[in-house]
């Protein structure tokens, strides 16, 4: 049932909802971007993406708490913590590829990598429960928590940081792929793995690298979102799943698709929560997913794949 | 063949150890979430129970035997709670069980105690139906304030005492939140007030903008809550973000450490019913708080209510076993229903707390309103806890 809306200006409310939706959506986008990275090079996905986010956030928590303990201010501690988390993400992704995916690709197994990445995700979750416990933990916020008034909209500084940080990360990866020689190898592998291999590109190493990058973006998303939520072993499950829906909506072969899909899902969720009912907040996202799957199965920005048999 | 012999030997030996152990100690089960989102309540309850059991054991135990606590983590999950209940009953052979923090777990798990005719005292879970799930002879007792009591207190505080007219309800989607919301709507209805908005959120939700904006736009002048700590903190944070501050009044979970710590300054001013506040208002309470702080080496108890109710539940059970003169479940139940000794607990003084038809030790007059202030819970209205009101006792039936 709709309440009687008489207090705020309807346009201001809409703006507030859209802005909140954007910051939620950008997190989905970064994780979905990670799905897209590995799919482009290897046509496989890391289903433990949510867990990569979670364990990245927890490693970040331990690091930042250690740095704060060394009498470093929260803001600088947060910045110093970022490289640690990014390197950890790289290593974690490479590990997942080495243990769970490489063999499946070599033997052209269709289901092997699915089971292996899900299994590794569960193992990481249990590991986190044993190291950090099962309690949700508070992540120190590097920015002041008081909200800023920007035009008609109020935002927490950290929400702005999420949007900016997510865009920066995705831009950095794109620039790297287009400009650097190694990035060009990634693009070549994504376009045609066999041809790239014949040109002397070590495609197996490129795939490992794409997994590493994929977990890096998940870990980065983890430490971006952690200051506004709580950090804990269970934080990855919902985010990983929603980001997967975003990746499907946007198209698994498109980086832009991840951003557009993420924004769509985030905004639709908050709008539904307000204008229809908070009890049905999660439904439209799934309806959107079903619609895209039935009308344009390769996603809004995806290229239709031709599978030769 | 070999395997069969081995199994027979194994069963026989376990049975013998079981019997041998039973002769030395009185086994009492302890079931609660010691990990996860409601762990602060579970751990405080466990620590309160352990403290009481230790004191009783030091004073010679019960029926000349020592109390042995068998702790199990039910992880706040219904299905784990069921496993724990069966294990405590069938494998450990407990004479009674204390615990249950989560209403869903209690409803799923206590059925096995009822069937086995073993008493269980709910010392934290608040769902109204818990104590009336079974007809007499009912083996389920409670030492916490039920949601029926809490929801009326919340409604009275908001409408009668503070004069608010347009409450909005924000409740989570669990058994706890939805049953509590129903109780709350009923309590408001008795005061002829209809909530201007009724909003829902899920465990793990991190963005409460939509819920809070709806309440705001509906013109709410107070927010009534039924949820647990982390999400309640997100509500307080969302209000601060939107620059809209109305009082938050809700169930006792607003006193959870996870709410107070995560919401920080945004959480100040929240009001909730409490059976116990960490305040040395009587010698008994002073001794309890000091013993707890010393034993667990802390200053602020994570969940004082859970600790106090857990502590008291042990003394009630011990008195019943003593009066029954046996560890037979049926006799303990009968003793609990007609407890002749007056027990001075930390929550209240228990004088015939239970009867055959009433299994609630806490009556509506016992809890008082607490207030979050500077990271702690203090009495919301000092006059509620002064003088002869410091110890509030259940009226005689």
Boltz contact constraints between the chains, C-beta under 6 A:
constraints:
  - contact:
      token1: [A, 3]
      token2: [B, 197]
      max_distance: 6.0
  - contact:
      token1: [A, 3]
      token2: [B, 217]
      max_distance: 6.0
  - contact:
      token1: [A, 3]
      token2: [B, 218]
      max_distance: 6.0
  - contact:
      token1: [A, 5]
      token2: [B, 217]
      max_distance: 6.0
  - contact:
      token1: [A, 7]
      token2: [B, 217]
      max_distance: 6.0
  - contact:
      token1: [A, 20]
      token2: [B, 207]
      max_distance: 6.0
  - contact:
      token1: [A, 20]
      token2: [B, 209]
      max_distance: 6.0
  - contact:
      token1: [A, 24]
      token2: [B, 207]
      max_distance: 6.0
  - contact:
      token1: [A, 134]
      token2: [B, 35]
      max_distance: 6.0
  - contact:
      token1: [A, 134]
      token2: [B, 36]
      max_distance: 6.0
  - contact:
      token1: [A, 135]
      token2: [B, 39]
      max_distance: 6.0
  - contact:
      token1: [A, 136]
      token2: [B, 230]
      max_distance: 6.0
  - contact:
      token1: [A, 138]
      token2: [B, 262]
      max_distance: 6.0
  - contact:
      token1: [A, 147]
      token2: [B, 241]
      max_distance: 6.0
  - contact:
      token1: [A, 154]
      token2: [B, 241]
      max_distance: 6.0
  - contact:
      token1: [A, 154]
      token2: [B, 242]
      max_distance: 6.0
  - contact:
      token1: [A, 154]
      token2: [B, 243]
      max_distance: 6.0
  - contact:
      token1: [A, 156]
      token2: [B, 241]
      max_distance: 6.0
  - contact:
      token1: [A, 229]
      token2: [B, 206]
      max_distance: 6.0
  - contact:
      token1: [A, 230]
      token2: [B, 230]
      max_distance: 6.0
  - contact:
      token1: [A, 238]
      token2: [B, 204]
      max_distance: 6.0
  - contact:
      token1: [A, 270]
      token2: [B, 209]
      max_distance: 6.0
  - contact:
      token1: [A, 270]
      token2: [B, 210]
      max_distance: 6.0
  - contact:
      token1: [A, 273]
      token2: [B, 210]
      max_distance: 6.0
  - contact:
      token1: [A, 274]
      token2: [B, 210]
      max_distance: 6.0
  - contact:
      token1: [A, 274]
      token2: [B, 213]
      max_distance: 6.0
  - contact:
      token1: [A, 274]
      token2: [B, 214]
      max_distance: 6.0
  - contact:
      token1: [A, 278]
      token2: [B, 199]
      max_distance: 6.0
  - contact:
      token1: [A, 278]
      token2: [B, 200]
      max_distance: 6.0
  - contact:
      token1: [A, 278]
      token2: [B, 210]
      max_distance: 6.0
  - contact:
      token1: [A, 278]
      token2: [B, 211]
      max_distance: 6.0
  - contact:
      token1: [A, 279]
      token2: [B, 200]
      max_distance: 6.0
